[in-house]
Each structure stands twice: as C-alpha cells, then as structure tokens.
Amino acid sequence: MFKRISIAYQTLIAFIAAIFAGLFFGPYCAILQPIGQAYIMLLMMVILPFIATGVIYGLGSLTPNLVKRLLTPIFWVIALTTLFVLMIVNLFGLLIPKVRNTVVVITDEAPAKTLLDLFDLLIPQNPFYDLVNNYVPAIAIFGLIMGSVCIFVKDKSTFLSVLNTTNILILRFIKGLGKFSPIAVFCLLGSTLGTIDFVELQHLLFYLAIYIIIVLSLVFFILPYLLTAFIDISYRNAIKNVSPVLMLVFATTMASLSIPFLVGYIEDLAKEFKKIKKSAPEGENLNIPEAIASLSYNFMQIGNLGLVLFIMFAAFFFRTPINGNKEFLTNLLVIPMGWGGGASGINGIQFFAQFLNIPIEAIDLFFSANSITRNFQALANVMGMYFFCTITAYSYYKHLKLRPLKILTKILVVCVLLIALVFGLKKTGIGQETTDVYQDEFKNVTIDKLVYKPLPAEFLQVSTSDAHDESGLERIIKSKVLRVGYNADTKPYCFWNGPNNLIGYDIAFAYQLAKDLNCEKIQFVPFTYQSLDSDLINGAFDIAMSSVVMSSERLTQVAFTSAYADLENVLVVLASRKKEFEDLEKLQDEAGLKIGAIYDYVPVAKRYFHKANVLEMNNANDLKNSNVDVLFWSMYHATSWIVNNPDYIIIAFPKKMGKVYLSYAVPPNAESLIRFVNDWLFLQKQSNFTQRQIDFWLLNKPLPTTSKRWSIIQDELHWVN
C-alpha cells in the first residue's frame, strides 16, 4: 500500500511528521541531522561537477547556426527576469529603516584587497581548487567560458559524448536519490525545527518576514501571472505544472532535485510541440532539454538575489550605511555571485561583509537567518528555473507568442500592486520598531550574566583600608577584599547602567579577579585620571580597572600589568562637518585646529597633530559644550558614545593615527600582584572568558542562551528533564 503513494505525497507526509517531531521532541531531533546532512553531501558530490559539465555540454552541443536561436531568448530571459527581481527586492528594501553613516573609514588599502577577493570568487584560475573550496560562481563561470569556446570547435563529438554520459549518470543519480527524499525531508526539517534557537531569531523577524513575502509573491503570483502573458496557459496550470516538485525542494532546500523534473517537463513540451508542428531543425543531434535545464540551474536561481535584502538589513543592524556607488555595485555584483546554485550565497556574504565594511559578525547573522530562509530561497530558485525553462523551450520550438501590449499590461499590474503594498506597509509604520545591534545597548545587563556567581560589592567614595604598608597581593590575601579603582566615564569598559549597577568589560574582569583571589567581597573606589597616580601611590585601591592607557608619563609614577588591549585611534566630529576632516595630511598641517582629548590621550594626540592646539577634557560630553573642533579618542569608546549622540560620527584612518594600549595600573611596589595578574590574564584567554567579554562588550554579540529549547516532551509533558 505504501509503495502506491507517490513521492510527492510521501514528501508531504514526511513534511508534516517533521514539524510534529521538531515541536514534540525539540533538541532531541539533533540525532536526525547527520542523516539529512549525509543526503545533502551526496547531492553536492555530483551537483558541483554538474554545474560545469552541464553548462559545457549545453552550450558545446550547439552549432554556430543554432546559437542565435537558443541563446538569444536565454540571454533576454535571464537579463530581464534578474533585473525585474532585483527591482522587487530593492522595492521591499525600502521597508528597512535607513541609518546614518556613523563610522567613515579613510583608507586606500581595502579596495585592492576586496578586488582580489572578488577575483577569487568569480575567476576560475584553478577549477579544481574552486571545486574543493565550493567557489560556486567560479565553477559556473568556468562552465560558461568552456562551453562558449566549445561551440566553435569542429571535432568535438567524442568530448561531448563523454560529457553527455557524465550528465546522464549525474541526473540518474539525482533522480534515484530523489526516491529517498522523504527520509531526507523528515531528517532535515525535523532537526532544524527541533534545534533552531527562537531567541536568536527574534531580532531577525522583520527581515525574515520581508524575505518570505517576496518569495511567496514571486512563486505564487508574479512569475506564474507573467508566464500567462508569454504563452497560452492559465494561471492555475502555470502553478500546477511545477507544484509536484515545489514541496520536495522546499523541504530539502535542494533546488538540484528539480533538474530531472525540468528535463522531463521540457521533453514533454517537445513531444507536444512536434505533434502540432515539427519545429526542431532536421538532423539535430543535441539534447535540448538537458541543455536548457542545466543553464537554468546555473544562471536562473533568482532566490539567490535575496542576498541584496540581507545586505540591506545587515547594514541597518550593524549601523553601516551603504553609499550610492556601493549600493549600485552590490546589486550588480550579486548577480554573478548567485550563479551556480543556492550555496553561492555563503561565498557572497563573506565577500560583501568585507567590501561594504560590515562587521564580520554579519556572517554569523546570515547563517542564523539562513536556517529559515534557505527553504524559501530554494522555492524561489525552482520557480525561476521553471519560468526560464518554459519560456526558453517555447521560444526554441517556436511556440512563444510575444504580445507586447499584454506583457506590458501584466508587468504594470504587478508593479502597481507591489508599490501599493510596500508604501502601504511603510505608511503603517512597519519596521520602525525594528531594533539594531546597538539598540538599548546594555540597558538591562547585570554582572551576573557575565560572571558566574559574582561576589558582593561595595561602592565607596574613598578607601577604608588601613593596610597601606603591605604590598597589593599580600593585603588582598590577608583581608580577602579586592579594592578596585574605577572611572565610570569609560563605556563600554566601565559605566553605570542603573542605580548601583556598575558594569562593563573591565568590571567583569574585576569581579572574576576577586573570585579567583578567593576574596569574600569586592570594593569599588572612584578615581579621576588626573588623580589616578596619587591614588595608587597612597594606596586608595589595589588596582585601577577602567581602560587606563599605558603611557610613558604614568610609567614613571606607577606600575602596569601587561597590556590587555590595543585600540585604534579615531576622530569624533559633528556629522555636518565630516568633509572638513577627511584629509589627514591637511589636518596635521592646520595650525588653528583645536583638538579635544581625555587626559591620557592628550600626549598621543600631540604626537600626531604637532601644529594643533590640543586641549584636555574631562570626558567626551565636554565635546558638546566646548569650542574644540574634534575629539581624539579610541574606536570602541567612540562607538559606544555616538550611540547616544547621533549628531556625531567617527572618522578612522587605519594604521595612520596609531593605537593606545590599555592595561591595569597598580601601585609602584606591587610586583607580586603584577605577576599574578599577568598570569591570570593568560589563563582567562585560555578559558575563553576573555573572548566572551570581547564578544559581548566590544563586538555587541548577544550572550549565548543558557535556557533549553522548548519542546512538548520536556516542557508540557515533563517526560524528560
């Protein structure tokens, strides 16, 4: 009885069962992932070579006389459909809130580097290397180049015969593997739904909603509707023809599974056309259905163009605006980046993150979103391939009806409806509540989220210790109290985010240090940078932990641990005056320039701006109330400050204004404490504590969730703990 059920219905049953399993068993479905992954690996084993062999055979089989007949419609279908889909993606991109340019990087090194990265992805210098490293666009372009050359080779029958046999084997393998697709669907979808982190996806919901709306519009309305303008087919049949494979591809995320289906679909069209009229050339000796299907797989996966939408969202999320020129180049470059298959998006996001100066964390964000979007991406890819195959086959067999008025009318209807939808949604204010990585920065953070069971803390105005004659480490061990000097104007290293809630990168280290010294409590004593040296000499506290700059001036007075961070120096200026500060050499020659700097940054600023008037400031907020032109500061401090000061931007000149080195300052006689802290800092790196603090405080990565994934078996039935 089971054998009589078609693959389509088996897939549907597996799809429903996977949803139930994912929700019921939750994280226990992770055991299914290796099975599903093995299925994908088997497909990739043959698909990557097919990307090249399919195109080479498809193009190489053509004679010069047939090139125009087949390739002319192919070119126009690919070009016009790609541009139309990009227009739709950019239209919906208007719903993503725009952000101002907060960091301007002035450098002449990045373009050359990113250009080389682009060449690696697109130029098949070593096809075998590209295959090994999954450089999908380069593999597709290799096939395009070799296939185009093969058209004009006369003695190619033996070569084409080998390619044809190879492609037949690959297609039969894919078709045979398709029989096991219900198992793969169950394993892939079940493991995804069972292990996906719903908390992590919360900040992606707005992007996911837009992406899904675009895909569903393309698959179930736009492309089938436009298809009826080119051929005599009803809207219902336009969807019905491809529906058997849509569920399979959506569930497995593998558009390659549709290739045998599309080959059979084109063969059926050819048989039907030849019954009406013999329209293929006499003596034609090539496999047109395979040629069209392989070309569609390589160059018509329109779901890959959705990468543009993610780039728009990532630019908003990380507050990295894309200027006009790069926005145009992004839309242009995403076209070849999407060639060759669905996996090309991984290559693309790695390139665009560097090309657009979007933080590298965008790649992690992409993989999080991709756990949901890849299903819809595959759905759009198959509909684009079906649309391409239908129009190309109708054109080749001379049954395509070009009716300009009908085509333009339907395109106009689609455009009007989409514009009305987008601006209607925009008018309702959708997207305005979307948050970025800096929204409510550290607002609700408490130190216990960063340090396991932190010690109780006291906040003093002055030190209460009488053991000033003892060295730091001896006093701490004897009293079991660590006294930490702090300056709360150094966000994200040390700052208040609420009453009696002192937090920050250095504060997390202070709490951990107190624990590892077996203290019973920690005391925080405030200091100013002007009084820091005297406070340490007089024993006001044991160690200063608030982004203290290691300077030659301080080294003559107090001692330092090893530097734990090096920060790039930047300029903070009014956004309205950005143009005045983009030429560093001009600034360094300007005698009347007034530069503000916070204490330890004063000698550093003077080092790079000899002719300027460098003025000492108490904190960055003095910039708004003084007559200085610019603030000289470090990148992480400045990035945190401008979040709440939107009138200002950062201008960075990488490697041209040096760095400052942060360290923990201690009294001059505290050699034992220095040795302990240096070794202790090394251990924190090994235990991943340091990286965790960097990720959270400096890179704004969310804390890893400690809560278990919800599931029926665990949270509702309580059958397992």
Protein Blocks (a to p, Z undefined) as FASTA:
>chain_A
ZZmpcfklmmmmmmmmmmmmmmmnmmmlmmmmmmmmmmmmmmmmmmmmmmmmmmmmmmmm
pcfklmmmmmmmmmmmmmmmmmmmmmmmmmmmmmpccdddfbdcddfklmmmmmmmmmmm
mmcfblmlmmmnopaklmmmmmmmmmmmmmmpmblmlmmmmmmmmmmmmmmmmmmmmmmm
mmmmmmmmmmmmmmocfklmmmmmmmmmmmmmmmmmmmmmmmmmmmmmmpccdfklmmmm
mmmmmmmmmmnopaklmmmmmmmmmmmmmmmmmmmoccbdehiacdfklmmmmmmmmmmc
fklmmmmmmmmmmmmmnopacdfklmmmmmmmmmmmmgoijklmmmmmmmmmmmnopafk
lmmmmmmmmmmmmmmmmmmmmmmmmmmmmmmmmmmnopaccdfklmmmmmmmmmmmmmmm
mmmmmmnopojlpccfkgoghklgcfklmpghiadddddfbdcbfklmbcfklmmmmnop
acddddfklcfkbccfbehiagdjklmmmmmmmmmnopabdcdddddfklmmmmmmnopa
fbdcehiacdfklmmmmccdddfbdcdddddddfklmmmmmpmklmmmmmkbccddehjl
mmmmmmmmmmbccdddfblmlmmmmcbfbdcddfklmmmmmmmmmkbccdddehklopad
ddddddfklmmmmmmmmmmmmmmmmnommmmmmmmmmnopacddfbdcddfklmmnomaZ
Z
